[in-house]
Amino acid sequence: MKKYFLLAAAFAIVACSAQSQGLKGMMKNAMKKDSASSGTITKGIEALTGGKANGLSVSEIATGLKDALEAGAKRSSDKLSAADGFFANAALKILMPAEAQKAEQKLRSIGLGKQVDQAILSMNRAAEDASKSAANIFISSIKQMTFADAASILRGNDNAATEYLKGKTTAELTNAFRPVIEQSLAKVDATKHWNTVFSNYNRFSADKVNPDLSAYVTEKALAGIFTQLAQEEQLIRKDPVSRTTDMMKKVFAK
């Protein structure tokens, strides 16, 4: 009996030793993999910056890019959430949907131009109101950016960072913006103005207009925010004055 007990103990010791060696091997391989990944990213950055990555580590470059993205996100949100941020911007102003523009012309021709103008103003006010929450959603995504993301953005064109954020946040922004837009439209009576305009139009036309106003304004608001964000990114890349942190200045020095 004692012999069997000693034999079992020996097997247990061997098994534990093998398991320990196996875990060490796994950890060693994982460390090698991480090191190789970091090395690949570093080499890619060095190839783009003359061989020395501007004297910055991958971590520092990622920090600089995050600073730039956060600055651009805040500026975009601040500009578009201000009064007339959308309404007074010819490039971003939200107009009637394409399917409603024919109705708009008819309404103006019968003396309802004031109601049409109020409906358009209300849509833009709703977009401005909703834009206040955009920066926080952007920044939450920016904080999750990896070293590989940073390297990819650095290799990209003048709006690579904006495209990165668009890919990462569009679905979340749409889901988050829709209820905000709906509340904003209600707050500025946009839905009421919309209903007033098209209830009058529908009395005189066989072609009824009833598009989803909230979805339309949400789509236009997001398009405006990404357009503004792309402009801010280009400023940071090309204009030293727009680089507001030391790390941002170092990363975009060349």
Secondary structure as the mmCIF struct_conf table of DSSP 4:
data_model
#
loop_
_struct_conf.conf_type_id
_struct_conf.id
_struct_conf.beg_label_comp_id
_struct_conf.beg_label_asym_id
_struct_conf.beg_label_seq_id
_struct_conf.end_label_comp_id
_struct_conf.end_label_asym_id
_struct_conf.end_label_seq_id
HELX_RH_AL_P HELX_RH_AL_P1 LYS A 2 LEU A 48
TURN_TY1_P TURN_TY1_P1 THR A 49 LYS A 52
HELX_RH_3T_P HELX_RH_3T_P1 ALA A 53 GLY A 55
HELX_RH_AL_P HELX_RH_AL_P2 VAL A 58 SER A 81
BEND BEND1 ALA A 82 ALA A 82
TURN_TY1_P TURN_TY1_P2 ALA A 83 ALA A 88
TURN_TY1_P TURN_TY1_P3 ALA A 90 LEU A 92
HELX_RH_AL_P HELX_RH_AL_P3 ALA A 98 SER A 109
TURN_TY1_P TURN_TY1_P4 ILE A 110 GLY A 111
HELX_RH_AL_P HELX_RH_AL_P4 GLY A 113 ALA A 130
HELX_RH_3T_P HELX_RH_3T_P2 SER A 131 SER A 133
HELX_RH_AL_P HELX_RH_AL_P5 ALA A 134 ILE A 142
TURN_TY1_P TURN_TY1_P5 LYS A 143 GLN A 144
HELX_RH_AL_P HELX_RH_AL_P6 PHE A 147 ARG A 155
BEND BEND2 GLY A 156 GLY A 156
TURN_TY1_P TURN_TY1_P6 ASP A 158 ASN A 159
HELX_RH_AL_P HELX_RH_AL_P7 ALA A 160 LYS A 187
TURN_TY1_P TURN_TY1_P7 VAL A 188 ASP A 189
HELX_RH_AL_P HELX_RH_AL_P8 ALA A 190 PHE A 204
BEND BEND3 ALA A 206 ASP A 207
HELX_RH_AL_P HELX_RH_AL_P9 LEU A 213 LYS A 238
HELX_RH_3T_P HELX_RH_3T_P3 PRO A 240 SER A 242
BEND BEND4 THR A 245 THR A 245
HELX_RH_AL_P HELX_RH_AL_P10 ASP A 246 VAL A 251
TURN_TY1_P TURN_TY1_P8 PHE A 252 PHE A 252
#
